[in-house]
Amino acid sequence: MTPHLHFYAYAECLHRNDSKTKTLYNYLRAFVEPELPNLMAKFDMLEPLPQAEQKRRLGEENFNDMRYSGLFCLYEGNSLLSVIVLEKKVRLDRIITMPKYRRQGHALRLLTELTRQMIHHGCPVLISPVYPRIASLFEKAGWVRLESGTKTTIDYCPPQMKHLYDGTTSHEGSAEWNQLNHRNWGTYLLFHQLHLFKKNQPNGEMNDAMVSAMSVIDFDSPSQS
């Protein structure tokens, strides 16, 4: 079978208590990666609301972060092979490969493809905190070491983005990202959220999760050509 990609955005959790994003995240935390933070508990405290009300409650910047954050997955058929956890717009938080599929190159394949797509679609900022024991994985994918990090991790980024860093990790709200035309990257992520487009939607209408995904693409923005 040919491997394929799927993206589960955290924004989906704002609209549904039974979202696939929440189900997958909780599974990973319970059975595969217990060090994952209990992020879904925060969503459990939020009442599911339509998009406009969620944006008012969270603030536009936090709300937009949810659209680009989530679980970027590599599947083969129905089998989940590996997952990259994307945090905010710029940070690759961790890579999780299912135990039975480890040491088969799936993490490298997923990392390489995500890096290629983010660069291709114009995302100028991408950074990951890396534990020394897996630094070789990022180096095989072509990433380079930065001067920043913590006591336990080292920051890496693709070489095309190294010039954006000055030894700190303070670029999450950088002008380079804020001035981007988000259309290409938003379209790409939307294309990989096909679980939102159920054939059984009544009258072909979109639910709130689908509207949230679609709104990444600002078709009416005068800045887009």
VEXDREN-2710 file (C-alpha; in Angstrom, 1 decimal):
% VEXDREN-2710
k/r/px/py/pz
1/MET/0.0/0.0/0.0
2/THR/1.1/3.6/-0.7
3/PRO/1.6/5.6/2.5
4/HIS/-0.5/8.7/2.8
5/LEU/-0.7/11.8/5.1
6/HIS/-3.5/13.1/7.3
7/PHE/-3.7/16.2/9.6
8/TYR/-5.8/16.5/12.7
9/ALA/-6.0/20.1/13.8
10/TYR/-6.6/21.2/17.4
11/ALA/-9.2/23.6/16.1
12/GLU/-11.5/20.7/15.6
13/CYS/-11.6/20.1/19.4
14/LEU/-13.1/23.6/19.8
15/HIS/-16.3/22.5/18.0
16/ARG/-16.8/18.9/19.0
17/ASN/-16.3/16.9/22.2
18/ASP/-15.9/13.7/20.1
19/SER/-13.4/15.0/17.6
20/LYS/-11.0/12.6/15.9
21/THR/-8.2/14.9/17.0
22/LYS/-9.0/14.4/20.6
23/THR/-9.5/10.6/20.3
24/LEU/-6.1/10.2/18.6
25/TYR/-4.3/12.5/21.0
26/ASN/-5.7/10.8/24.1
27/TYR/-4.8/7.4/22.6
28/LEU/-1.2/8.4/22.0
29/ARG/-0.9/9.8/25.5
30/ALA/-2.4/6.7/27.1
31/PHE/-0.7/4.0/25.2
32/VAL/2.3/5.3/23.3
33/GLU/3.7/8.5/24.6
34/PRO/2.8/9.1/28.3
35/GLU/5.0/12.2/28.4
36/LEU/2.5/14.1/26.2
37/PRO/0.9/16.9/28.2
38/ASN/-2.7/16.5/29.0
39/LEU/-3.7/19.1/26.4
40/MET/-7.2/17.7/25.8
41/ALA/-8.1/18.5/29.4
42/LYS/-8.1/22.2/28.4
43/PHE/-10.5/21.5/25.6
44/ASP/-12.7/19.5/27.9
45/MET/-13.2/22.7/30.0
46/LEU/-14.4/24.6/26.9
47/GLU/-18.0/24.4/25.8
48/PRO/-18.2/23.6/22.1
49/LEU/-19.2/26.8/20.3
50/PRO/-19.5/28.1/16.7
51/GLN/-16.4/29.5/15.2
52/ALA/-17.2/33.2/15.7
53/GLU/-17.9/32.7/19.4
54/GLN/-14.7/30.6/19.8
55/LYS/-12.6/33.4/18.2
56/ARG/-14.1/36.0/20.5
57/ARG/-13.5/33.8/23.6
58/LEU/-9.9/32.8/22.8
59/GLY/-8.7/35.9/20.9
60/GLU/-7.9/35.8/17.2
61/GLU/-4.2/34.9/17.5
62/ASN/-4.8/31.9/19.8
63/PHE/-7.7/30.8/17.7
64/ASN/-5.6/30.9/14.5
65/ASP/-2.8/29.0/16.3
66/MET/-5.3/26.1/16.7
67/ARG/-5.7/25.8/13.0
68/TYR/-2.1/25.2/12.3
69/SER/-1.4/23.1/15.4
70/GLY/-2.2/19.4/15.7
71/LEU/-1.2/15.9/14.6
72/PHE/0.4/15.4/11.3
73/CYS/0.2/11.7/10.6
74/LEU/1.7/9.1/8.2
75/TYR/-0.6/6.1/7.4
76/GLU/-0.4/3.0/5.3
77/GLY/-3.9/1.9/4.6
78/ASN/-5.7/2.2/8.0
79/SER/-2.5/1.7/10.0
80/LEU/-1.0/4.7/11.7
81/LEU/2.8/4.6/11.3
82/SER/4.1/7.9/12.7
83/VAL/2.9/11.2/14.1
84/ILE/4.5/14.7/14.2
85/VAL/3.0/17.0/16.9
86/LEU/2.9/20.5/15.5
87/GLU/2.7/23.3/18.1
88/LYS/1.6/26.8/17.3
89/LYS/2.9/27.8/13.8
90/VAL/6.6/27.3/14.1
91/ARG/7.4/24.4/16.4
92/LEU/7.7/20.7/15.8
93/ASP/7.1/19.5/19.3
94/ARG/7.9/15.7/18.9
95/ILE/7.8/12.7/16.6
96/ILE/5.9/9.6/17.8
97/THR/6.2/6.3/15.9
98/MET/3.9/3.4/16.7
99/PRO/5.9/0.7/18.6
100/LYS/5.3/-2.0/16.0
101/TYR/6.5/0.2/13.2
102/ARG/9.7/1.6/14.8
103/ARG/13.2/1.3/13.2
104/GLN/11.7/1.1/9.7
105/GLY/12.4/4.7/8.6
106/HIS/8.8/6.1/9.0
107/ALA/9.8/9.0/11.3
108/LEU/12.4/10.1/8.8
109/ARG/10.0/9.8/5.9
110/LEU/7.4/11.9/7.7
111/LEU/9.9/14.5/8.9
112/THR/11.4/14.9/5.5
113/GLU/8.0/15.2/3.8
114/LEU/6.7/17.8/6.3
115/THR/9.8/19.8/6.0
116/ARG/9.6/19.8/2.2
117/GLN/6.0/20.8/2.2
118/MET/6.4/23.6/4.7
119/ILE/9.3/25.1/2.7
120/HIS/7.4/24.6/-0.6
121/HIS/4.3/26.3/0.8
122/GLY/6.1/29.3/2.2
123/CYS/6.4/28.7/5.9
124/PRO/9.6/30.6/6.8
125/VAL/9.9/29.5/10.5
126/LEU/10.2/25.9/11.7
127/ILE/12.0/24.8/14.8
128/SER/12.2/21.7/16.9
129/PRO/13.6/21.0/20.3
130/VAL/15.6/17.8/19.9
131/TYR/16.9/15.3/22.5
132/PRO/20.5/14.5/21.8
133/ARG/19.7/10.8/21.4
134/ILE/17.6/11.5/18.3
135/ALA/19.6/14.3/16.8
136/SER/20.8/12.0/14.1
137/LEU/17.2/11.7/12.8
138/PHE/17.0/15.4/12.2
139/GLU/20.5/15.6/10.7
140/LYS/19.5/12.8/8.2
141/ALA/16.5/14.9/7.2
142/GLY/18.9/17.8/6.5
143/TRP/18.2/19.9/9.6
144/VAL/21.0/22.0/11.2
145/ARG/21.8/22.7/14.8
146/LEU/21.1/26.1/16.4
147/GLU/22.8/27.8/19.3
148/SER/19.6/27.8/21.4
149/GLY/18.1/25.0/23.5
150/THR/17.5/23.9/27.0
151/LYS/19.4/21.8/29.6
152/THR/18.0/18.7/28.0
153/THR/17.3/19.6/24.3
154/ILE/19.0/21.2/21.3
155/ASP/17.1/23.4/18.8
156/TYR/17.3/22.3/15.2
157/CYS/15.7/23.9/12.0
158/PRO/15.9/23.4/8.3
159/PRO/19.0/25.1/6.7
160/GLN/16.8/27.4/4.7
161/MET/15.5/28.9/7.9
162/LYS/18.6/29.2/9.9
163/HIS/19.1/32.9/9.1
164/LEU/15.8/33.7/10.9
165/TYR/17.3/32.7/14.3
166/ASP/19.7/34.7/16.3
167/GLY/20.3/32.2/19.1
168/THR/16.9/32.6/20.7
169/THR/13.5/31.0/20.2
170/SER/11.6/34.3/20.2
171/HIS/10.4/34.1/16.6
172/GLU/6.9/32.6/17.1
173/GLY/5.3/36.0/16.4
174/SER/7.9/37.0/13.8
175/ALA/7.0/39.5/11.1
176/GLU/8.1/36.9/8.5
177/TRP/5.2/34.6/9.6
178/ASN/2.7/37.4/10.2
179/GLN/3.2/38.9/6.7
180/LEU/2.8/35.5/5.0
181/ASN/0.0/34.8/2.6
182/HIS/-1.4/31.8/4.5
183/ARG/-3.4/30.5/1.6
184/ASN/-1.0/27.8/0.3
185/TRP/-0.2/26.3/3.7
186/GLY/-3.8/26.5/4.8
187/THR/-4.9/24.8/1.6
188/TYR/-2.3/22.0/2.0
189/LEU/-3.4/21.3/5.6
190/LEU/-7.1/21.4/4.6
191/PHE/-6.4/18.9/1.9
192/HIS/-5.2/16.5/4.6
193/GLN/-8.2/16.9/6.8
194/LEU/-10.5/14.9/4.6
195/HIS/-12.1/13.2/7.7
196/LEU/-14.0/16.5/8.1
197/PHE/-15.8/16.1/4.8
198/LYS/-18.2/13.4/5.5
199/LYS/-20.3/12.1/2.6
200/ASN/-23.3/11.9/5.0
201/GLN/-23.3/15.6/5.9
202/PRO/-27.0/16.7/5.7
203/ASN/-27.7/18.6/2.5
204/GLY/-24.0/18.8/1.8
205/GLU/-23.6/21.4/4.5
206/MET/-20.4/22.0/6.4
207/ASN/-20.2/21.6/10.2
208/ASP/-18.2/24.0/12.4
209/ALA/-15.0/22.0/12.2
210/MET/-15.1/22.1/8.4
211/VAL/-15.9/25.9/8.5
212/SER/-12.9/26.4/10.8
213/ALA/-10.6/24.4/8.5
214/MET/-11.9/26.3/5.4
215/SER/-11.4/29.7/7.1
216/VAL/-7.7/29.1/7.1
217/ILE/-8.0/30.1/3.4
218/ASP/-9.1/33.7/3.3
219/PHE/-10.5/33.8/-0.2
220/ASP/-11.7/37.3/0.2
221/SER/-8.5/38.8/1.4
222/PRO/-7.4/41.7/-0.9
223/SER/-3.8/40.7/-0.3
224/GLN/-4.2/37.5/-2.3
225/SER/-3.8/37.3/-6.0
END
